[in-house]
Amino acid sequence: MLGYSKAEWIFAGILGVVLFSWILWPGEKKPTEPKPERASSAEIMKCAELIKTSANNPSTVVLHELVGTASDRKGPEGTSRVKMDFEAKNAFGLELKFQALCLFAKGVPSIQISNR
């Protein structure tokens, strides 16, 4: 058999199987970070209410709930955050863009509003 003994063929076969399994074997799976849990829809609605109550002219507030909303929750009973973009008119009738950050820590909501 091509000048090799049976022992050499067996050794080469075993070595081939070991190398083949080492190359193709799926090693240890790296733990993936869990996706942050979203805030509840009630918290998102509460944030929208807080935005409207904090505006000088609540009737001029235009919320961007579909594209400008982000939320997450840290831990099962952790702090929920809701970010929401909105536009509102000031006393001069100029439309300004804002971003609100509502924090729900232990059920007590707070809001921070900044220019966008």
N, CA, C and O of each residue as an XYZ file, in Angstrom:
464
protein
N       0.830     -1.172      0.000
C       0.000      0.000      0.000
C       0.881      1.243      0.000
O       1.125      1.837      1.050
N       1.331      1.615     -1.118
C       2.127      2.807     -1.333
C       3.351      2.890     -0.417
O       3.814      3.992     -0.123
N       3.864      1.798      0.024
C       5.094      1.771      0.787
C       4.958      2.097      2.268
O       5.974      2.232      2.949
N       3.739      2.228      2.793
C       3.550      2.510      4.214
C       2.981      1.280      4.896
O       2.240      0.512      4.281
N       3.323      1.088      6.158
C       2.806     -0.053      6.902
C       1.406      0.264      7.423
O       0.958      1.411      7.403
N       0.724     -0.794      7.894
C      -0.621     -0.606      8.444
C      -0.600      0.345      9.644
O      -1.525      1.142      9.798
N       0.400      0.288     10.475
C       0.498      1.144     11.660
C       0.604      2.611     11.245
O       0.003      3.486     11.869
N       1.381      2.874     10.174
C       1.509      4.251      9.712
C       0.179      4.772      9.151
O      -0.172      5.933      9.361
N      -0.557      3.911      8.437
C      -1.863      4.299      7.906
C      -2.858      4.559      9.042
O      -3.631      5.516      8.988
N      -2.833      3.719     10.050
C      -3.735      3.906     11.191
C      -3.382      5.188     11.927
O      -4.270      5.957     12.296
N      -2.084      5.427     12.145
C      -1.654      6.660     12.812
C      -2.073      7.894     11.997
O      -2.569      8.869     12.561
N      -1.876      7.851     10.691
C      -2.255      8.971      9.828
C      -3.772      9.182      9.850
O      -4.230     10.324      9.838
N      -4.559      8.098      9.882
C      -6.024      8.212      9.949
C      -6.477      8.847     11.251
O      -7.334      9.731     11.261
N      -5.886      8.380     12.361
C      -6.251      8.943     13.667
C      -5.858     10.414     13.729
O      -6.634     11.248     14.196
N      -4.655     10.733     13.261
C      -4.198     12.123     13.247
C      -5.112     12.982     12.368
O      -5.421     14.118     12.725
N      -5.544     12.449     11.227
C      -6.456     13.178     10.342
C      -7.794     13.451     11.000
O      -8.329     14.554     10.884
N      -8.350     12.448     11.698
C      -9.632     12.630     12.387
C      -9.499     13.662     13.506
O     -10.387     14.495     13.686
N      -8.411     13.613     14.249
C      -8.196     14.566     15.335
C      -8.072     15.985     14.780
O      -8.701     16.906     15.301
N      -7.275     16.172     13.739
C      -7.117     17.503     13.155
C      -8.427     18.000     12.539
O      -8.787     19.168     12.686
N      -9.134     17.103     11.851
C     -10.405     17.472     11.234
C     -11.413     17.907     12.298
O     -12.091     18.921     12.132
N     -11.514     17.141     13.394
C     -12.464     17.503     14.447
C     -12.015     18.763     15.185
O     -12.858     19.549     15.618
N     -10.716     18.972     15.336
C     -10.225     20.173     16.010
C     -10.525     21.424     15.191
O     -10.860     22.467     15.753
N     -10.407     21.330     13.878
C     -10.657     22.475     13.014
C     -12.151     22.783     12.928
O     -12.535     23.951     12.982
N     -12.983     21.786     12.798
C     -14.407     21.999     12.583
C     -15.247     21.979     13.857
O     -16.432     22.308     13.811
N     -14.671     21.608     14.969
C     -15.444     21.506     16.206
C     -15.830     22.898     16.691
O     -14.973     23.772     16.817
N     -17.114     23.107     16.964
C     -17.504     24.430     17.477
C     -17.029     24.575     18.909
O     -17.533     23.905     19.810
N     -16.079     25.435     19.112
C     -15.492     25.618     20.447
C     -16.503     26.133     21.448
O     -17.712     26.040     21.238
N     -16.004     26.663     22.510
C     -16.881     27.191     23.551
C     -17.699     28.351     23.004
O     -17.177     29.242     22.333
N     -18.957     28.320     23.298
C     -19.808     29.416     22.871
C     -19.636     30.576     23.836
O     -19.693     30.412     25.055
N     -19.426     31.743     23.265
C     -19.290     32.927     24.089
C     -20.670     33.365     24.542
O     -21.600     33.424     23.737
N     -20.810     33.668     25.806
C     -22.134     34.106     26.264
C     -22.495     35.439     25.632
O     -21.692     36.372     25.603
N     -23.703     35.507     25.136
C     -24.161     36.756     24.532
C     -24.847     37.594     25.597
O     -25.488     37.072     26.509
N     -24.700     38.888     25.463
C     -25.342     39.776     26.420
C     -26.836     39.793     26.141
O     -27.250     39.890     24.986
N     -27.646     39.701     27.181
C     -29.086     39.736     26.947
C     -29.515     41.109     26.459
O     -28.965     42.133     26.864
N     -30.508     41.108     25.584
C     -31.037     42.380     25.103
C     -31.770     43.057     26.246
O     -32.453     42.405     27.036
N     -31.622     44.363     26.326
C     -32.319     45.054     27.417
C     -33.829     44.922     27.241
O     -34.364     45.038     26.138
N     -34.482     44.681     28.344
C     -35.931     44.554     28.331
C     -36.543     45.927     28.119
O     -36.074     46.919     28.677
N     -37.580     45.979     27.319
C     -38.221     47.256     27.019
C     -39.102     47.699     28.179
O     -39.629     46.883     28.935
N     -39.245     49.006     28.296
C     -40.169     49.564     29.281
C     -41.588     49.201     28.858
O     -41.843     48.909     27.690
N     -42.481     49.223     29.797
C     -43.860     48.836     29.492
C     -44.558     49.927     28.682
O     -44.130     51.081     28.681
N     -45.615     49.557     28.008
C     -46.368     50.541     27.225
C     -47.017     51.571     28.146
O     -47.216     52.718     27.744
N     -47.349     51.177     29.376
C     -47.907     52.132     30.339
C     -46.876     53.202     30.677
O     -47.226     54.373     30.828
N     -45.607     52.812     30.798
C     -44.557     53.786     31.091
C     -44.332     54.720     29.900
O     -44.067     55.907     30.088
N     -44.435     54.199     28.692
C     -44.296     55.037     27.505
C     -45.440     56.044     27.441
O     -45.224     57.212     27.119
N     -46.655     55.595     27.747
C     -47.804     56.506     27.750
C     -47.670     57.543     28.863
O     -48.021     58.707     28.675
N     -47.159     57.119     30.025
C     -46.956     58.048     31.137
C     -45.917     59.106     30.760
O     -46.056     60.271     31.134
N     -44.886     58.711     30.030
C     -43.877     59.661     29.578
C     -44.507     60.686     28.630
O     -44.205     61.876     28.712
N     -45.374     60.228     27.740
C     -46.062     61.153     26.829
C     -46.909     62.147     27.624
O     -46.960     63.330     27.288
N     -47.573     61.665     28.678
C     -48.361     62.563     29.532
C     -47.475     63.583     30.234
O     -47.818     64.762     30.311
N     -46.328     63.125     30.747
C     -45.400     64.028     31.434
C     -44.889     65.113     30.484
O     -44.724     66.265     30.883
N     -44.643     64.742     29.234
C     -44.180     65.720     28.247
C     -45.253     66.778     28.036
O     -44.966     67.975     28.043
N     -46.476     66.335     27.851
C     -47.557     67.289     27.573
C     -47.835     68.196     28.773
O     -48.144     69.374     28.595
N     -47.729     67.664     29.982
C     -47.994     68.498     31.158
C     -46.851     69.469     31.435
O     -47.065     70.509     32.057
N     -45.639     69.142     30.981
C     -44.503     70.025     31.244
C     -44.364     71.106     30.170
O     -43.602     72.055     30.354
N     -45.077     70.981     29.065
C     -44.974     71.978     27.988
C     -45.768     73.229     28.338
O     -46.796     73.158     29.012
N     -45.278     74.373     27.872
C     -45.989     75.631     28.092
C     -47.308     75.657     27.333
O     -48.320     76.134     27.847
N     -47.290     75.148     26.118
C     -48.492     75.071     25.291
C     -48.731     73.601     24.932
O     -48.306     73.160     23.865
N     -49.399     72.836     25.798
C     -49.551     71.401     25.566
C     -50.247     71.056     24.249
O     -50.021     69.981     23.693
N     -51.082     71.950     23.753
C     -51.795     71.647     22.513
C     -50.866     71.672     21.301
O     -51.226     71.158     20.243
N     -49.686     72.258     21.438
C     -48.757     72.330     20.306
C     -47.753     71.183     20.294
O     -46.924     71.108     19.387
N     -47.808     70.300     21.267
C     -46.837     69.205     21.358
C     -47.155     68.146     20.310
O     -48.285     67.670     20.208
N     -46.132     67.787     19.531
C     -46.246     66.714     18.540
C     -45.222     65.653     18.919
O     -44.017     65.874     18.798
N     -45.703     64.501     19.376
C     -44.813     63.416     19.804
C     -44.453     62.538     18.617
O     -45.269     62.311     17.724
N     -43.236     62.054     18.620
C     -42.783     61.114     17.583
C     -42.654     59.743     18.243
O     -41.550     59.256     18.488
N     -43.794     59.138     18.524
C     -43.792     57.896     19.289
C     -43.241     56.717     18.502
O     -42.624     55.824     19.083
N     -43.451     56.696     17.189
C     -43.026     55.526     16.427
C     -41.534     55.546     16.119
O     -40.857     54.533     16.297
N     -41.014     56.671     15.665
C     -39.608     56.699     15.269
C     -38.695     57.289     16.328
O     -37.494     57.019     16.315
N     -39.223     58.080     17.239
C     -38.360     58.763     18.196
C     -38.436     58.219     19.599
O     -38.047     58.902     20.546
N     -38.931     56.998     19.759
C     -39.081     56.443     21.101
C     -38.105     55.288     21.296
O     -37.993     54.405     20.445
N     -37.410     55.303     22.410
C     -36.542     54.191     22.789
C     -36.766     53.935     24.271
O     -37.007     54.865     25.041
N     -36.686     52.691     24.659
C     -36.897     52.389     26.073
C     -36.081     51.169     26.465
O     -35.748     50.328     25.630
N     -35.770     51.091     27.729
C     -35.108     49.901     28.259
C     -35.365     49.809     29.757
O     -35.821     50.761     30.389
N     -35.063     48.654     30.299
C     -35.260     48.397     31.718
C     -34.026     47.650     32.206
O     -33.603     46.665     31.601
N     -33.461     48.122     33.292
C     -32.284     47.464     33.862
C     -32.741     46.515     34.958
O     -33.171     46.951     36.027
N     -32.649     45.245     34.698
C     -33.035     44.251     35.688
C     -34.533     44.062     35.734
O     -35.276     44.851     35.151
N     -34.993     43.018     36.425
C     -36.421     42.719     36.453
C     -37.253     43.810     37.109
O     -38.383     44.054     36.687
N     -36.725     44.462     38.119
C     -37.460     45.551     38.751
C     -36.589     46.793     38.828
O     -36.661     47.571     39.780
N     -35.769     46.958     37.808
C     -34.838     48.075     37.794
C     -35.445     49.338     37.243
O     -36.658     49.442     37.061
N     -34.593     50.283     36.985
C     -35.020     51.579     36.480
C     -35.403     51.475     35.016
O     -34.646     50.938     34.207
N     -36.573     51.986     34.676
C     -36.994     52.051     33.279
C     -36.692     53.434     32.751
O     -36.865     54.434     33.447
N     -36.231     53.479     31.495
C     -35.974     54.752     30.836
C     -36.762     54.789     29.541
O     -36.828     53.798     28.813
N     -37.354     55.933     29.259
C     -38.054     56.124     27.997
C     -37.556     57.429     27.404
O     -37.657     58.484     28.029
N     -37.016     57.351     26.190
C     -36.598     58.551     25.461
C     -37.626     58.800     24.373
O     -38.045     57.876     23.678
N     -38.025     60.043     24.233
C     -39.029     60.356     23.231
C     -38.731     61.719     22.621
O     -38.499     62.695     23.335
N     -38.740     61.771     21.289
C     -38.565     63.035     20.583
C     -39.918     63.706     20.427
O     -40.941     63.046     20.244
N     -39.903     65.038     20.502
C     -41.148     65.772     20.282
C     -40.840     67.188     19.829
O     -39.717     67.676     19.955
N     -41.857     67.826     19.304
C     -41.762     69.214     18.883
C     -42.865     69.988     19.578
O     -43.957     69.466     19.801
N     -42.580     71.227     19.915
C     -43.576     72.092     20.559
C     -43.300     73.530     20.170
O     -42.168     73.901     19.859
N     -44.349     74.329     20.192
C     -44.196     75.744     19.871
C     -43.965     76.531     21.157
O     -44.544     76.240     22.203
N     -43.109     77.527     21.044
C     -42.864     78.383     22.198
C     -43.863     79.544     22.205
O     -44.785     79.577     21.390
N     -43.681     80.476     23.107
C     -44.611     81.608     23.256
C     -44.659     82.492     22.007
O     -45.647     83.191     21.780
N     -43.594     82.464     21.196
C     -43.556     83.278     19.977
C     -44.104     82.533     18.763
O     -44.137     83.080     17.661
N     -44.533     81.295     18.962
C     -45.083     80.504     17.864
C     -44.041     79.750     17.056
O     -44.370     79.141     16.038
N     -42.787     79.783     17.496
C     -41.735     79.048     16.799
C     -41.748     77.590     17.231
O     -41.865     77.287     18.418
N     -41.628     76.692     16.266
C     -41.626     75.260     16.590
C     -40.201     74.819     16.908
O     -39.295     74.989     16.092
N     -40.010     74.264     18.076
C     -38.703     73.818     18.545
C     -38.706     72.311     18.725
O     -39.737     71.711     19.031
N     -37.526     71.697     18.530
C     -37.381     70.241     18.660
C     -36.746     69.908     20.004
O     -35.775     70.541     20.419
N     -37.301     68.919     20.670
C     -36.826     68.510     21.987
C     -36.710     66.992     22.070
O     -37.252     66.260     21.242
N     -35.996     66.549     23.083
C     -35.949     65.135     23.438
C     -36.193     65.034     24.932
O     -35.568     65.742     25.722
N     -37.102     64.155     25.313
C     -37.411     63.953     26.731
C     -36.856     62.611     27.176
O     -36.863     61.641     26.419
N     -36.385     62.566     28.390
C     -35.927     61.329     29.015
C     -36.728     61.159     30.289
O     -36.579     61.930     31.237
N     -37.571     60.153     30.306
C     -38.388     59.859     31.488
C     -37.744     58.700     32.228
O     -37.437     57.667     31.633
N     -37.545     58.870     33.506
C     -36.986     57.818     34.354
C     -38.053     57.340     35.323
O     -38.727     58.143     35.969
N     -38.202     56.025     35.417
C     -39.179     55.437     36.323
C     -38.438     54.580     37.332
O     -38.277     53.376     37.135
N     -37.989     55.199     38.409
C     -37.268     54.500     39.461
C     -38.205     54.294     40.636
O     -38.699     55.254     41.228
N     -38.443     53.046     40.966
C     -39.320     52.678     42.088
C     -40.688     53.332     41.948
O     -41.283     53.761     42.937
N     -41.189     53.408     40.701
C     -42.531     53.909     40.465
C     -42.673     55.415     40.478
O     -43.767     55.929     40.245
N     -41.593     56.136     40.744
C     -41.673     57.597     40.792
C     -41.106     58.143     39.484
O     -39.893     58.097     39.277
N     -41.964     58.662     38.595
C     -41.446     59.149     37.320
C     -40.810     60.526     37.441
O     -41.268     61.369     38.213
N     -39.767     60.741     36.684
C     -39.159     62.061     36.587
C     -38.850     62.296     35.105
O     -38.718     61.346     34.334
N     -38.737     63.554     34.722
C     -38.535     63.859     33.314
C     -37.427     64.887     33.170
O     -37.304     65.812     33.973
N     -36.620     64.705     32.124
C     -35.571     65.644     31.765
C     -35.779     65.989     30.299
O     -35.877     65.098     29.455
N     -35.846     67.255     30.001
C     -36.081     67.690     28.625
C     -34.879     68.480     28.142
O     -34.387     69.369     28.837
N     -34.405     68.146     26.933
C     -33.279     68.846     26.350
C     -33.588     69.176     24.887
O     -34.455     68.565     24.263
N     -32.862     70.148     24.365
C     -33.004     70.507     22.959
C     -32.445     69.399     22.084
O     -31.518     68.690     22.475
N     -33.005     69.262     20.923
C     -32.536     68.240     19.990
C     -31.845     68.907     18.834
O     -31.369     68.228     17.924
